[in-house]
């Protein structure tokens, strides 16, 4: 199966591919690497839920 991903999913996967991160660490890493200043916690949670639902990431 092929997954087509729109931003910020590829960026999230890139960061999570490096090491496991908490939601807070992931938001900080997004801000540091991509200068994402308008990312809201609820939007990040929604994108993570989508990635979990299709099996691309796992919650721990």
PDB file of N, H, CA, C and O in Angstrom:
ATOM      1  N   UNK A   1       0.849  -1.166   0.000  1.00  0.00           N
ATOM      2  CA  UNK A   1       0.000   0.000   0.000  1.00  0.00           C
ATOM      3  C   UNK A   1       0.902   1.239   0.000  1.00  0.00           C
ATOM      4  O   UNK A   1       1.947   1.261   0.651  1.00  0.00           O
ATOM      5  N   UNK A   2       0.493   2.233  -0.718  1.00  0.00           N
ATOM      6  H   UNK A   2      -0.356   2.215  -1.246  1.00  0.00           H
ATOM      7  CA  UNK A   2       1.227   3.491  -0.778  1.00  0.00           C
ATOM      8  C   UNK A   2       0.439   4.561  -0.039  1.00  0.00           C
ATOM      9  O   UNK A   2      -0.787   4.625  -0.125  1.00  0.00           O
ATOM     10  N   UNK A   3       1.163   5.388   0.679  1.00  0.00           N
ATOM     11  H   UNK A   3       2.159   5.336   0.748  1.00  0.00           H
ATOM     12  CA  UNK A   3       0.535   6.474   1.421  1.00  0.00           C
ATOM     13  C   UNK A   3       0.998   7.795   0.833  1.00  0.00           C
ATOM     14  O   UNK A   3       2.198   8.024   0.681  1.00  0.00           O
ATOM     15  N   UNK A   4       0.065   8.655   0.506  1.00  0.00           N
ATOM     16  H   UNK A   4      -0.909   8.470   0.629  1.00  0.00           H
ATOM     17  CA  UNK A   4       0.384  10.011   0.081  1.00  0.00           C
ATOM     18  C   UNK A   4       0.201  10.910   1.288  1.00  0.00           C
ATOM     19  O   UNK A   4      -0.856  10.923   1.918  1.00  0.00           O
ATOM     20  N   UNK A   5       1.237  11.655   1.599  1.00  0.00           N
ATOM     21  H   UNK A   5       2.096  11.644   1.088  1.00  0.00           H
ATOM     22  CA  UNK A   5       1.207  12.464   2.809  1.00  0.00           C
ATOM     23  C   UNK A   5       1.391  13.933   2.487  1.00  0.00           C
ATOM     24  O   UNK A   5       2.290  14.312   1.737  1.00  0.00           O
ATOM     25  N   UNK A   6       0.540  14.745   3.057  1.00  0.00           N
ATOM     26  H   UNK A   6      -0.190  14.438   3.667  1.00  0.00           H
ATOM     27  CA  UNK A   6       0.666  16.198   2.928  1.00  0.00           C
ATOM     28  C   UNK A   6       1.343  16.733   4.177  1.00  0.00           C
ATOM     29  O   UNK A   6       1.282  16.125   5.245  1.00  0.00           O
ATOM     30  N   UNK A   7       1.976  17.857   4.028  1.00  0.00           N
ATOM     31  H   UNK A   7       2.025  18.352   3.161  1.00  0.00           H
ATOM     32  CA  UNK A   7       2.640  18.514   5.141  1.00  0.00           C
ATOM     33  C   UNK A   7       1.618  18.777   6.246  1.00  0.00           C
ATOM     34  O   UNK A   7       0.505  19.214   5.950  1.00  0.00           O
ATOM     35  N   UNK A   8       1.952  18.531   7.465  1.00  0.00           N
ATOM     36  H   UNK A   8       2.856  18.176   7.705  1.00  0.00           H
ATOM     37  CA  UNK A   8       3.261  18.298   8.057  1.00  0.00           C
ATOM     38  C   UNK A   8       3.584  16.830   8.294  1.00  0.00           C
ATOM     39  O   UNK A   8       4.538  16.538   9.015  1.00  0.00           O
ATOM     40  N   UNK A   9       2.834  15.891   7.720  1.00  0.00           N
ATOM     41  H   UNK A   9       2.059  16.128   7.134  1.00  0.00           H
ATOM     42  CA  UNK A   9       3.081  14.477   7.988  1.00  0.00           C
ATOM     43  C   UNK A   9       4.505  14.043   7.634  1.00  0.00           C
ATOM     44  O   UNK A   9       5.135  13.367   8.447  1.00  0.00           O
ATOM     45  N   UNK A  10       5.045  14.397   6.465  1.00  0.00           N
ATOM     46  H   UNK A  10       4.533  14.946   5.804  1.00  0.00           H
ATOM     47  CA  UNK A  10       6.425  13.974   6.179  1.00  0.00           C
ATOM     48  C   UNK A  10       7.427  14.539   7.187  1.00  0.00           C
ATOM     49  O   UNK A  10       8.392  13.869   7.556  1.00  0.00           O
ATOM     50  N   UNK A  11       7.195  15.749   7.619  1.00  0.00           N
ATOM     51  H   UNK A  11       6.411  16.293   7.319  1.00  0.00           H
ATOM     52  CA  UNK A  11       8.090  16.366   8.597  1.00  0.00           C
ATOM     53  C   UNK A  11       8.001  15.649   9.939  1.00  0.00           C
ATOM     54  O   UNK A  11       9.014  15.442  10.608  1.00  0.00           O
ATOM     55  N   UNK A  12       6.788  15.272  10.329  1.00  0.00           N
ATOM     56  H   UNK A  12       5.966  15.440   9.786  1.00  0.00           H
ATOM     57  CA  UNK A  12       6.605  14.534  11.576  1.00  0.00           C
ATOM     58  C   UNK A  12       7.301  13.179  11.503  1.00  0.00           C
ATOM     59  O   UNK A  12       7.984  12.770  12.442  1.00  0.00           O
ATOM     60  N   UNK A  13       7.122  12.488  10.378  1.00  0.00           N
ATOM     61  H   UNK A  13       6.567  12.820   9.615  1.00  0.00           H
ATOM     62  CA  UNK A  13       7.754  11.183  10.220  1.00  0.00           C
ATOM     63  C   UNK A  13       9.274  11.288  10.217  1.00  0.00           C
ATOM     64  O   UNK A  13       9.961  10.432  10.774  1.00  0.00           O
ATOM     65  N   UNK A  14       9.790  12.325   9.597  1.00  0.00           N
ATOM     66  H   UNK A  14       9.231  13.021   9.144  1.00  0.00           H
ATOM     67  CA  UNK A  14      11.240  12.524   9.589  1.00  0.00           C
ATOM     68  C   UNK A  14      11.771  12.666  11.014  1.00  0.00           C
ATOM     69  O   UNK A  14      12.749  12.018  11.387  1.00  0.00           O
ATOM     70  N   UNK A  15      11.126  13.507  11.796  1.00  0.00           N
ATOM     71  H   UNK A  15      10.331  14.033  11.493  1.00  0.00           H
ATOM     72  CA  UNK A  15      11.559  13.712  13.176  1.00  0.00           C
ATOM     73  C   UNK A  15      11.386  12.455  14.023  1.00  0.00           C
ATOM     74  O   UNK A  15      12.262  12.111  14.816  1.00  0.00           O
ATOM     75  N   UNK A  16      10.266  11.776  13.857  1.00  0.00           N
ATOM     76  H   UNK A  16       9.554  12.055  13.213  1.00  0.00           H
ATOM     77  CA  UNK A  16      10.012  10.574  14.645  1.00  0.00           C
ATOM     78  C   UNK A  16      10.874   9.403  14.196  1.00  0.00           C
ATOM     79  O   UNK A  16      11.077   8.457  14.956  1.00  0.00           O
ATOM     80  N   UNK A  17      11.379   9.456  12.973  1.00  0.00           N
ATOM     81  H   UNK A  17      11.214  10.225  12.355  1.00  0.00           H
ATOM     82  CA  UNK A  17      12.281   8.416  12.483  1.00  0.00           C
ATOM     83  C   UNK A  17      13.645   8.482  13.131  1.00  0.00           C
ATOM     84  O   UNK A  17      14.387   7.499  13.126  1.00  0.00           O
ATOM     85  N   UNK A  18      13.979   9.618  13.684  1.00  0.00           N
ATOM     86  H   UNK A  18      13.377  10.416  13.688  1.00  0.00           H
ATOM     87  CA  UNK A  18      15.282   9.786  14.330  1.00  0.00           C
ATOM     88  C   UNK A  18      15.292   9.188  15.730  1.00  0.00           C
ATOM     89  O   UNK A  18      16.273   8.563  16.132  1.00  0.00           O
ATOM     90  N   UNK A  19      14.204   9.376  16.477  1.00  0.00           N
ATOM     91  H   UNK A  19      13.407   9.884  16.151  1.00  0.00           H
ATOM     92  CA  UNK A  19      14.078   8.826  17.831  1.00  0.00           C
ATOM     93  C   UNK A  19      12.658   9.046  18.311  1.00  0.00           C
ATOM     94  O   UNK A  19      11.920   9.855  17.748  1.00  0.00           O
ATOM     95  N   UNK A  20      12.283   8.330  19.343  1.00  0.00           N
ATOM     96  H   UNK A  20      12.883   7.673  19.800  1.00  0.00           H
ATOM     97  CA  UNK A  20      10.958   8.509  19.934  1.00  0.00           C
ATOM     98  C   UNK A  20      10.903   9.870  20.630  1.00  0.00           C
ATOM     99  O   UNK A  20      11.839  10.267  21.324  1.00  0.00           O
ATOM    100  N   UNK A  21       9.803  10.564  20.435  1.00  0.00           N
ATOM    101  H   UNK A  21       9.042  10.242  19.872  1.00  0.00           H
ATOM    102  CA  UNK A  21       9.625  11.884  21.023  1.00  0.00           C
ATOM    103  C   UNK A  21       8.267  11.973  21.699  1.00  0.00           C
ATOM    104  O   UNK A  21       7.295  11.374  21.239  1.00  0.00           O
ATOM    105  N   UNK A  22       8.204  12.719  22.784  1.00  0.00           N
ATOM    106  H   UNK A  22       8.994  13.206  23.157  1.00  0.00           H
ATOM    107  CA  UNK A  22       6.905  13.038  23.376  1.00  0.00           C
ATOM    108  C   UNK A  22       6.254  14.107  22.492  1.00  0.00           C
ATOM    109  O   UNK A  22       6.904  14.694  21.628  1.00  0.00           O
ATOM    110  N   UNK A  23       4.973  14.343  22.721  1.00  0.00           N
ATOM    111  H   UNK A  23       4.445  13.866  23.423  1.00  0.00           H
ATOM    112  CA  UNK A  23       4.281  15.373  21.942  1.00  0.00           C
ATOM    113  C   UNK A  23       4.964  16.725  22.130  1.00  0.00           C
ATOM    114  O   UNK A  23       5.142  17.471  21.167  1.00  0.00           O
ATOM    115  N   UNK A  24       5.346  17.040  23.361  1.00  0.00           N
ATOM    116  H   UNK A  24       5.201  16.433  24.143  1.00  0.00           H
ATOM    117  CA  UNK A  24       6.014  18.308  23.651  1.00  0.00           C
ATOM    118  C   UNK A  24       7.370  18.389  22.939  1.00  0.00           C
ATOM    119  O   UNK A  24       7.716  19.425  22.371  1.00  0.00           O
ATOM    120  N   UNK A  25       8.133  17.294  22.972  1.00  0.00           N
ATOM    121  H   UNK A  25       7.852  16.452  23.433  1.00  0.00           H
ATOM    122  CA  UNK A  25       9.430  17.268  22.280  1.00  0.00           C
ATOM    123  C   UNK A  25       9.263  17.389  20.779  1.00  0.00           C
ATOM    124  O   UNK A  25      10.060  18.050  20.113  1.00  0.00           O
ATOM    125  N   UNK A  26       8.228  16.754  20.242  1.00  0.00           N
ATOM    126  H   UNK A  26       7.581  16.217  20.783  1.00  0.00           H
ATOM    127  CA  UNK A  26       7.976  16.825  18.802  1.00  0.00           C
ATOM    128  C   UNK A  26       7.632  18.249  18.385  1.00  0.00           C
ATOM    129  O   UNK A  26       8.139  18.737  17.375  1.00  0.00           O
ATOM    130  N   UNK A  27       6.788  18.909  19.141  1.00  0.00           N
ATOM    131  H   UNK A  27       6.377  18.513  19.961  1.00  0.00           H
ATOM    132  CA  UNK A  27       6.433  20.294  18.836  1.00  0.00           C
ATOM    133  C   UNK A  27       7.667  21.190  18.893  1.00  0.00           C
ATOM    134  O   UNK A  27       7.847  22.053  18.033  1.00  0.00           O
ATOM    135  N   UNK A  28       8.515  20.993  19.897  1.00  0.00           N
ATOM    136  H   UNK A  28       8.369  20.292  20.595  1.00  0.00           H
ATOM    137  CA  UNK A  28       9.747  21.777  20.012  1.00  0.00           C
ATOM    138  C   UNK A  28      10.682  21.499  18.835  1.00  0.00           C
ATOM    139  O   UNK A  28      11.305  22.421  18.308  1.00  0.00           O
ATOM    140  N   UNK A  29      10.783  20.236  18.422  1.00  0.00           N
ATOM    141  H   UNK A  29      10.277  19.488  18.850  1.00  0.00           H
ATOM    142  CA  UNK A  29      11.643  19.884  17.290  1.00  0.00           C
ATOM    143  C   UNK A  29      11.119  20.487  15.993  1.00  0.00           C
ATOM    144  O   UNK A  29      11.904  20.945  15.163  1.00  0.00           O
ATOM    145  N   UNK A  30       9.804  20.491  15.810  1.00  0.00           N
ATOM    146  H   UNK A  30       9.166  20.118  16.484  1.00  0.00           H
ATOM    147  CA  UNK A  30       9.214  21.132  14.621  1.00  0.00           C
ATOM    148  C   UNK A  30       9.550  22.621  14.599  1.00  0.00           C
ATOM    149  O   UNK A  30       9.936  23.166  13.565  1.00  0.00           O
ATOM    150  N   UNK A  31       9.400  23.263  15.739  1.00  0.00           N
ATOM    151  H   UNK A  31       9.086  22.820  16.579  1.00  0.00           H
ATOM    152  CA  UNK A  31       9.703  24.684  15.831  1.00  0.00           C
ATOM    153  C   UNK A  31      11.174  24.957  15.542  1.00  0.00           C
ATOM    154  O   UNK A  31      11.498  25.921  14.847  1.00  0.00           O
ATOM    155  N   UNK A  32      12.062  24.126  16.062  1.00  0.00           N
ATOM    156  H   UNK A  32      11.799  23.344  16.626  1.00  0.00           H
ATOM    157  CA  UNK A  32      13.495  24.332  15.883  1.00  0.00           C
ATOM    158  C   UNK A  32      13.946  24.060  14.450  1.00  0.00           C
ATOM    159  O   UNK A  32      14.702  24.846  13.878  1.00  0.00           O
ATOM    160  N   UNK A  33      13.492  22.964  13.873  1.00  0.00           N
ATOM    161  H   UNK A  33      12.878  22.325  14.338  1.00  0.00           H
ATOM    162  CA  UNK A  33      13.982  22.568  12.557  1.00  0.00           C
ATOM    163  C   UNK A  33      13.279  23.310  11.417  1.00  0.00           C
ATOM    164  O   UNK A  33      13.919  23.684  10.434  1.00  0.00           O
ATOM    165  N   UNK A  34      11.983  23.520  11.545  1.00  0.00           N
ATOM    166  H   UNK A  34      11.464  23.216  12.343  1.00  0.00           H
ATOM    167  CA  UNK A  34      11.210  24.076  10.432  1.00  0.00           C
ATOM    168  C   UNK A  34      10.659  25.461  10.725  1.00  0.00           C
ATOM    169  O   UNK A  34       9.914  26.014   9.916  1.00  0.00           O
ATOM    170  N   UNK A  35      11.015  26.025  11.865  1.00  0.00           N
ATOM    171  H   UNK A  35      11.620  25.575  12.522  1.00  0.00           H
ATOM    172  CA  UNK A  35      10.531  27.347  12.255  1.00  0.00           C
ATOM    173  C   UNK A  35       9.009  27.423  12.199  1.00  0.00           C
ATOM    174  O   UNK A  35       8.434  28.392  11.704  1.00  0.00           O
ATOM    175  N   UNK A  36       8.386  26.393  12.712  1.00  0.00           N
ATOM    176  H   UNK A  36       8.853  25.606  13.114  1.00  0.00           H
ATOM    177  CA  UNK A  36       6.929  26.326  12.779  1.00  0.00           C
ATOM    178  C   UNK A  36       6.515  27.051  14.056  1.00  0.00           C
ATOM    179  O   UNK A  36       6.687  26.534  15.160  1.00  0.00           O
ATOM    180  N   UNK A  37       5.979  28.231  13.895  1.00  0.00           N
ATOM    181  H   UNK A  37       5.840  28.651  12.998  1.00  0.00           H
ATOM    182  CA  UNK A  37       5.629  29.014  15.073  1.00  0.00           C
ATOM    183  C   UNK A  37       4.134  29.009  15.366  1.00  0.00           C
ATOM    184  O   UNK A  37       3.710  29.427  16.443  1.00  0.00           O
ATOM    185  N   UNK A  38       3.340  28.540  14.417  1.00  0.00           N
ATOM    186  H   UNK A  38       3.684  28.200  13.542  1.00  0.00           H
ATOM    187  CA  UNK A  38       1.890  28.584  14.600  1.00  0.00           C
ATOM    188  C   UNK A  38       1.282  27.206  14.856  1.00  0.00           C
ATOM    189  O   UNK A  38       0.064  27.047  14.774  1.00  0.00           O
ATOM    190  N   UNK A  39       2.106  26.218  15.161  1.00  0.00           N
ATOM    191  H   UNK A  39       3.096  26.347  15.227  1.00  0.00           H
ATOM    192  CA  UNK A  39       1.587  24.874  15.405  1.00  0.00           C
ATOM    193  C   UNK A  39       0.878  24.822  16.753  1.00  0.00           C
ATOM    194  O   UNK A  39       1.437  25.192  17.785  1.00  0.00           O
ATOM    195  N   UNK A  40      -0.329  24.369  16.718  1.00  0.00           N
ATOM    196  H   UNK A  40      -0.784  24.068  15.879  1.00  0.00           H
ATOM    197  CA  UNK A  40      -1.121  24.250  17.944  1.00  0.00           C
ATOM    198  C   UNK A  40      -1.123  22.792  18.397  1.00  0.00           C
ATOM    199  O   UNK A  40      -1.054  21.875  17.579  1.00  0.00           O
ATOM    200  N   UNK A  41      -1.201  22.596  19.699  1.00  0.00           N
ATOM    201  H   UNK A  41      -1.257  23.341  20.364  1.00  0.00           H
ATOM    202  CA  UNK A  41      -1.194  21.250  20.250  1.00  0.00           C
ATOM    203  C   UNK A  41      -2.317  20.392  19.675  1.00  0.00           C
ATOM    204  O   UNK A  41      -2.098  19.225  19.353  1.00  0.00           O
ATOM    205  N   UNK A  42      -3.511  20.954  19.544  1.00  0.00           N
ATOM    206  H   UNK A  42      -3.690  21.903  19.805  1.00  0.00           H
ATOM    207  CA  UNK A  42      -4.637  20.160  19.048  1.00  0.00           C
ATOM    208  C   UNK A  42      -4.449  19.755  17.598  1.00  0.00           C
ATOM    209  O   UNK A  42      -4.870  18.667  17.205  1.00  0.00           O
ATOM    210  N   UNK A  43      -3.821  20.614  16.787  1.00  0.00           N
ATOM    211  H   UNK A  43      -3.479  21.498  17.106  1.00  0.00           H
ATOM    212  CA  UNK A  43      -3.556  20.259  15.389  1.00  0.00           C
ATOM    213  C   UNK A  43      -2.484  19.183  15.296  1.00  0.00           C
ATOM    214  O   UNK A  43      -2.586  18.270  14.478  1.00  0.00           O
ATOM    215  N   UNK A  44      -1.463  19.289  16.130  1.00  0.00           N
ATOM    216  H   UNK A  44      -1.380  20.031  16.795  1.00  0.00           H
ATOM    217  CA  UNK A  44      -0.425  18.263  16.166  1.00  0.00           C
ATOM    218  C   UNK A  44      -1.028  16.930  16.588  1.00  0.00           C
ATOM    219  O   UNK A  44      -0.729  15.896  15.991  1.00  0.00           O
ATOM    220  N   UNK A  45      -1.865  16.948  17.600  1.00  0.00           N
ATOM    221  H   UNK A  45      -2.108  17.788  18.085  1.00  0.00           H
ATOM    222  CA  UNK A  45      -2.530  15.720  18.044  1.00  0.00           C
ATOM    223  C   UNK A  45      -3.351  15.097  16.922  1.00  0.00           C
ATOM    224  O   UNK A  45      -3.345  13.877  16.758  1.00  0.00           O
ATOM    225  N   UNK A  46      -4.048  15.909  16.157  1.00  0.00           N
ATOM    226  H   UNK A  46      -4.053  16.900  16.290  1.00  0.00           H
ATOM    227  CA  UNK A  46      -4.865  15.405  15.054  1.00  0.00           C
ATOM    228  C   UNK A  46      -3.998  14.739  13.996  1.00  0.00           C
ATOM    229  O   UNK A  46      -4.351  13.670  13.498  1.00  0.00           O
ATOM    230  N   UNK A  47      -2.873  15.347  13.643  1.00  0.00           N
ATOM    231  H   UNK A  47      -2.587  16.216  14.048  1.00  0.00           H
ATOM    232  CA  UNK A  47      -1.979  14.758  12.639  1.00  0.00           C
ATOM    233  C   UNK A  47      -1.370  13.459  13.166  1.00  0.00           C
ATOM    234  O   UNK A  47      -1.254  12.483  12.424  1.00  0.00           O
ATOM    235  N   UNK A  48      -0.982  13.442  14.439  1.00  0.00           N
ATOM    236  H   UNK A  48      -1.077  14.234  15.042  1.00  0.00           H
ATOM    237  CA  UNK A  48      -0.432  12.220  15.020  1.00  0.00           C
ATOM    238  C   UNK A  48      -1.481  11.111  15.041  1.00  0.00           C
ATOM    239  O   UNK A  48      -1.166   9.958  14.749  1.00  0.00           O
ATOM    240  N   UNK A  49      -2.718  11.448  15.381  1.00  0.00           N
ATOM    241  H   UNK A  49      -2.974  12.386  15.618  1.00  0.00           H
ATOM    242  CA  UNK A  49      -3.801  10.460  15.374  1.00  0.00           C
ATOM    243  C   UNK A  49      -3.986   9.865  13.986  1.00  0.00           C
ATOM    244  O   UNK A  49      -4.228   8.665  13.855  1.00  0.00           O
ATOM    245  N   UNK A  50      -3.875  10.688  12.949  1.00  0.00           N
ATOM    246  H   UNK A  50      -3.678  11.662  13.055  1.00  0.00           H
ATOM    247  CA  UNK A  50      -3.998  10.200  11.572  1.00  0.00           C
ATOM    248  C   UNK A  50      -2.875   9.227  11.238  1.00  0.00           C
ATOM    249  O   UNK A  50      -3.117   8.180  10.637  1.00  0.00           O
ATOM    250  N   UNK A  51      -1.651   9.565  11.624  1.00  0.00           N
ATOM    251  H   UNK A  51      -1.454  10.415  12.113  1.00  0.00           H
ATOM    252  CA  UNK A  51      -0.506   8.692  11.352  1.00  0.00           C
ATOM    253  C   UNK A  51      -0.615   7.382  12.123  1.00  0.00           C
ATOM    254  O   UNK A  51      -0.229   6.328  11.617  1.00  0.00           O
ATOM    255  N   UNK A  52      -1.132   7.442  13.330  1.00  0.00           N
ATOM    256  H   UNK A  52      -1.445   8.298  13.742  1.00  0.00           H
ATOM    257  CA  UNK A  52      -1.347   6.234  14.121  1.00  0.00           C
ATOM    258  C   UNK A  52      -2.428   5.367  13.461  1.00  0.00           C
ATOM    259  O   UNK A  52      -2.279   4.148  13.372  1.00  0.00           O
ATOM    260  N   UNK A  53      -3.509   5.996  13.002  1.00  0.00           N
ATOM    261  H   UNK A  53      -3.630   6.986  13.075  1.00  0.00           H
ATOM    262  CA  UNK A  53      -4.632   5.276  12.403  1.00  0.00           C
ATOM    263  C   UNK A  53      -4.218   4.482  11.164  1.00  0.00           C
ATOM    264  O   UNK A  53      -4.750   3.398  10.922  1.00  0.00           O
ATOM    265  N   UNK A  54      -3.283   5.004  10.381  1.00  0.00           N
ATOM    266  H   UNK A  54      -2.852   5.885  10.577  1.00  0.00           H
ATOM    267  CA  UNK A  54      -2.846   4.288   9.170  1.00  0.00           C
ATOM    268  C   UNK A  54      -1.614   3.417   9.436  1.00  0.00           C
ATOM    269  O   UNK A  54      -1.077   2.803   8.514  1.00  0.00           O
ATOM    270  N   UNK A  55      -1.172   3.365  10.686  1.00  0.00           N
ATOM    271  H   UNK A  55      -1.609   3.864  11.435  1.00  0.00           H
ATOM    272  CA  UNK A  55      -0.082   2.477  11.054  1.00  0.00           C
ATOM    273  C   UNK A  55       1.318   2.962  10.741  1.00  0.00           C
ATOM    274  O   UNK A  55       2.257   2.166  10.718  1.00  0.00           O
ATOM    275  N   UNK A  56       1.475   4.261  10.498  1.00  0.00           N
ATOM    276  H   UNK A  56       0.713   4.908  10.516  1.00  0.00           H
ATOM    277  CA  UNK A  56       2.806   4.783  10.186  1.00  0.00           C
ATOM    278  C   UNK A  56       3.612   5.116  11.422  1.00  0.00           C
ATOM    279  O   UNK A  56       4.841   5.163  11.366  1.00  0.00           O
ATOM    280  N   UNK A  57       2.940   5.349  12.535  1.00  0.00           N
ATOM    281  H   UNK A  57       1.942   5.311  12.580  1.00  0.00           H
ATOM    282  CA  UNK A  57       3.619   5.564  13.817  1.00  0.00           C
ATOM    283  C   UNK A  57       2.841   4.822  14.894  1.00  0.00           C
ATOM    284  O   UNK A  57       1.679   4.463  14.703  1.00  0.00           O
ATOM    285  N   UNK A  58       3.490   4.601  16.016  1.00  0.00           N
ATOM    286  H   UNK A  58       4.434   4.893  16.171  1.00  0.00           H
ATOM    287  CA  UNK A  58       2.866   3.919  17.144  1.00  0.00           C
ATOM    288  C   UNK A  58       2.969   4.778  18.382  1.00  0.00           C
ATOM    289  O   UNK A  58       4.022   5.350  18.664  1.00  0.00           O
ATOM    290  N   UNK A  59       1.892   4.870  19.114  1.00  0.00           N
ATOM    291  H   UNK A  59       1.036   4.405  18.885  1.00  0.00           H
ATOM    292  CA  UNK A  59       1.895   5.580  20.390  1.00  0.00           C
ATOM    293  C   UNK A  59       2.507   4.676  21.443  1.00  0.00           C
ATOM    294  O   UNK A  59       2.227   3.478  21.491  1.00  0.00           O
ATOM    295  N   UNK A  60       3.335   5.252  22.272  1.00  0.00           N
ATOM    296  H   UNK A  60       3.563   6.225  22.233  1.00  0.00           H
ATOM    297  CA  UNK A  60       3.922   4.470  23.373  1.00  0.00           C
ATOM    298  C   UNK A  60       3.645   5.137  24.701  1.00  0.00           C
ATOM    299  O   UNK A  60       4.058   4.630  25.744  1.00  0.00           O
TER     300      UNK A  60
END
